[in-house]
Amino acid sequence: MANILGIQIIGFLFGLFMLYYSFLNYKRKEFVTKEFIFWVVLWIIFVLVAVFPSILDPIVKGVGFLRALDLLTIVGFLFLIAAIFYTYTITKKNQKKLEAIVREMAVKKSRNR
C-alpha cells in the first residue's frame, strides 16, 4: 500500500461516501435491512478493490483478460445493463398500476355525473 495512485484514493473516498449514504438511507427507512446489507457488502468490495487492485489478479488470469481494468469495464457494463433492465421493468409495472388507478378514477368520476 506504499504506492497508492490518485484514482485509488478517489475510489476509496467514493466508496466510503457511498457506505455513509447507504447508512443514511437505511436510517431514513428508505432501505430495508436486506437492501442495506447488499449495498454495504457491495461498497466494501468496491473499497477493497480500489485500495488493493491485485485482489483481482487471480480472476483476471483465470478468465483470460490481460488487465484488471478490462475485467472491471466488462463487469461494469454488465451491471449497468442489468440495472437499466431492472429499472425498465419496475417502471413498466408502475405505469400499468398508474393506468389502472387513473382508469378507475375516471370511471368513478363519470358515474358521479
C-alpha positions in Angstrom: 0.0 0.0 0.0 3.1 2.2 -0.3 2.3 3.4 -3.8 -1.3 4.4 -3.9 -2.4 6.2 -7.0 -4.7 9.2 -7.1 -7.5 7.1 -8.7 -7.3 4.7 -5.8 -7.7 7.5 -3.3 -10.7 8.8 -5.3 -12.2 5.3 -5.4 -11.6 4.8 -1.7 -13.2 8.1 -0.8 -16.1 7.4 -3.2 -16.7 4.0 -1.6 -16.7 5.5 1.9 -19.1 8.2 0.9 -21.4 5.6 -0.6 -21.2 3.5 2.5 -22.2 6.5 4.5 -25.0 7.4 2.1 -26.3 3.8 2.2 -26.3 4.1 6.0 -28.3 7.4 5.8 -30.9 5.8 3.6 -31.2 2.9 6.0 -31.7 5.2 8.9 -34.3 7.2 7.0 -36.1 3.8 6.4 -35.7 4.1 2.7 -33.8 0.8 2.7 -34.9 -2.4 4.4 -32.2 -4.4 6.2 -31.6 -6.8 3.2 -31.0 -3.8 0.8 -28.8 -2.1 3.3 -26.6 -5.3 3.8 -26.4 -5.7 0.0 -25.2 -2.2 -0.5 -22.7 -2.3 2.4 -21.2 -5.5 1.1 -21.0 -4.0 -2.5 -19.3 -0.8 -1.3 -16.9 -2.7 1.0 -15.9 -4.9 -2.0 -15.5 -1.7 -4.1 -13.3 -0.1 -1.5 -11.1 -3.2 -1.2 -10.7 -3.4 -5.0 -9.9 0.3 -5.2 -7.2 0.0 -2.5 -5.9 -3.5 -3.4 -6.4 -4.0 -7.1 -4.2 -7.0 -7.1 -7.0 -8.9 -5.4 -8.5 -9.3 -8.9 -5.3 -10.8 -10.4 -6.4 -14.5 -10.0 -9.8 -13.7 -11.5 -8.3 -11.7 -14.4 -5.8 -14.5 -15.2 -8.5 -17.2 -14.8 -10.9 -15.6 -17.2 -8.2 -14.7 -19.7 -8.1 -10.9 -19.6 -4.9 -9.0 -19.9 -5.6 -6.4 -17.3 -7.9 -5.9 -14.3 -9.3 -2.8 -16.0 -10.6 -4.9 -18.8 -12.5 -7.1 -16.4 -13.8 -4.2 -14.4 -15.0 -2.5 -17.6 -16.9 -5.6 -18.8 -18.4 -6.2 -15.3 -19.4 -2.5 -15.1 -21.2 -2.7 -18.5 -23.0 -5.9 -17.4 -24.0 -4.3 -14.2 -25.3 -1.2 -15.9 -27.3 -3.2 -18.5 -28.9 -5.3 -15.7 -29.7 -2.2 -13.7 -31.2 -0.4 -16.7 -33.3 -3.5 -17.5 -34.4 -3.9 -13.9 -35.4 -0.2 -13.8 -37.3 -0.5 -17.0 -39.3 -3.5 -15.7 -40.2 -1.6 -12.5 -41.2 1.5 -14.5 -43.4 -0.6 -16.7 -45.1 -2.2 -13.7 -45.7 1.2 -12.1 -47.0 2.6 -15.4 -49.6 -0.2 -15.6 -50.6 0.3 -12.0 -50.9 4.1 -12.6 -53.0 3.5 -15.7 -55.3 1.2 -13.7 -55.7 3.7 -11.0 -56.4 6.6 -13.4 -58.9 4.4 -15.3 -60.7 3.5 -12.1 -60.8 7.1 -11.0 -62.2 8.2 -14.4 -64.9 5.5 -14.3 -65.9 6.6 -10.7 -65.9 10.3 -11.8 -68.1 9.6 -14.9 -70.6 7.6 -12.7 -70.9 10.5 -10.3 -72.0 12.9 -13.0 
